Amino acid sequence: MARQSKYPEEFRRQAAALVLDSGRTIRDVGRELGVNHETLRNWVAQLRQERDGGQSSSLLSDDERAELLRLRRQVAQLELEKEILKKAAVFFARETER
């Protein structure tokens, strides 16, 4: 007989959806939610299978998915740097007006 999960079904589905829809890693989301990454990996696999209609094939390979994640992080870092440069430009523009 299977053991009763300490996590409600809705929480498990939302946690798995967060991984699949955000492009974040299972470890990152698991750490944030306080869930073991292997447990979360099982939930993600189950939700992925439900979304695929029971088909096990995925549009992206693991390598492609990792590359996509790397690029998303790189874009986020560039956006952060862009915001910092904008703030610095405003600051120095004000300093030169004095």
Secondary structure per residue as TSV (DSSP state, phi and psi in degrees):
chain	resnum	aa	ss	phi	psi
A	1	M	-	360.0	135.5
A	2	A	-	-73.1	146.0
A	3	R	-	-76.3	141.4
A	4	Q	-	-68.9	130.6
A	5	S	-	-73.5	143.2
A	6	K	S	-82.1	-6.4
A	7	Y	S	-106.0	132.9
A	8	P	-	-64.1	151.2
A	9	E	H	-55.2	-42.9
A	10	E	H	-62.9	-40.3
A	11	F	H	-62.6	-44.3
A	12	R	H	-61.5	-43.1
A	13	R	H	-66.4	-42.4
A	14	Q	H	-67.4	-38.5
A	15	A	H	-64.3	-44.6
A	16	A	H	-64.8	-40.6
A	17	A	H	-63.8	-35.7
A	18	L	H	-61.1	-41.6
A	19	V	H	-65.8	-48.9
A	20	L	H	-69.3	-36.4
A	21	D	H	-90.7	-21.8
A	22	S	H	-95.4	-18.8
A	23	G	-	79.3	5.1
A	24	R	-	-79.9	161.5
A	25	T	-	-77.7	157.1
A	26	I	H	-62.3	-41.7
A	27	R	H	-62.5	-42.0
A	28	D	H	-63.1	-49.2
A	29	V	H	-66.2	-42.4
A	30	G	H	-59.5	-43.2
A	31	R	H	-61.7	-44.4
A	32	E	H	-63.8	-38.7
A	33	L	H	-90.4	-8.7
A	34	G	T	75.4	33.7
A	35	V	-	-118.0	137.9
A	36	N	-	-57.5	135.2
A	37	H	H	-63.4	-31.3
A	38	E	H	-71.1	-36.3
A	39	T	H	-63.2	-46.9
A	40	L	H	-63.5	-36.8
A	41	R	H	-59.1	-40.4
A	42	N	H	-63.7	-42.3
A	43	W	H	-64.0	-40.7
A	44	V	H	-64.0	-44.3
A	45	A	H	-61.1	-41.0
A	46	Q	H	-65.4	-45.4
A	47	L	H	-66.7	-39.8
A	48	R	H	-60.6	-42.0
A	49	Q	H	-65.1	-40.5
A	50	E	H	-62.5	-43.3
A	51	R	H	-67.1	-34.0
A	52	D	T	-81.1	2.1
A	53	G	T	69.1	31.0
A	54	G	T	88.5	-7.6
A	55	Q	-	-80.3	139.7
A	56	S	-	-90.4	-9.8
A	57	S	-	-77.2	146.5
A	58	S	-	-120.1	155.0
A	59	L	S	-71.1	-30.7
A	60	L	S	-116.1	142.0
A	61	S	-	-77.1	169.5
A	62	D	H	-61.8	-39.1
A	63	D	H	-65.3	-41.3
A	64	E	H	-66.2	-40.0
A	65	R	H	-64.6	-41.6
A	66	A	H	-64.2	-41.4
A	67	E	H	-64.6	-41.5
A	68	L	H	-61.3	-43.0
A	69	L	H	-62.9	-43.0
A	70	R	H	-60.8	-43.0
A	71	L	H	-67.3	-38.5
A	72	R	H	-62.5	-41.8
A	73	R	H	-65.8	-38.5
A	74	Q	H	-64.7	-41.6
A	75	V	H	-64.3	-41.6
A	76	A	H	-62.0	-41.1
A	77	Q	H	-64.4	-42.1
A	78	L	H	-65.0	-37.6
A	79	E	H	-63.5	-41.2
A	80	L	H	-63.3	-44.9
A	81	E	H	-62.5	-38.2
A	82	K	H	-62.2	-43.2
A	83	E	H	-64.0	-40.8
A	84	I	H	-62.9	-42.9
A	85	L	H	-65.4	-37.0
A	86	K	H	-61.4	-45.4
A	87	K	H	-64.9	-38.5
A	88	A	H	-65.8	-39.5
A	89	A	H	-63.0	-42.0
A	90	V	H	-64.5	-44.2
A	91	F	H	-59.7	-49.4
A	92	F	H	-72.2	-27.2
A	93	A	H	-65.6	-40.2
A	94	R	H	-67.0	-38.3
A	95	E	H	-65.4	-37.5
A	96	T	H	-75.9	-18.6
A	97	E	H	-75.5	-20.3
A	98	R	-	-74.2	360.0
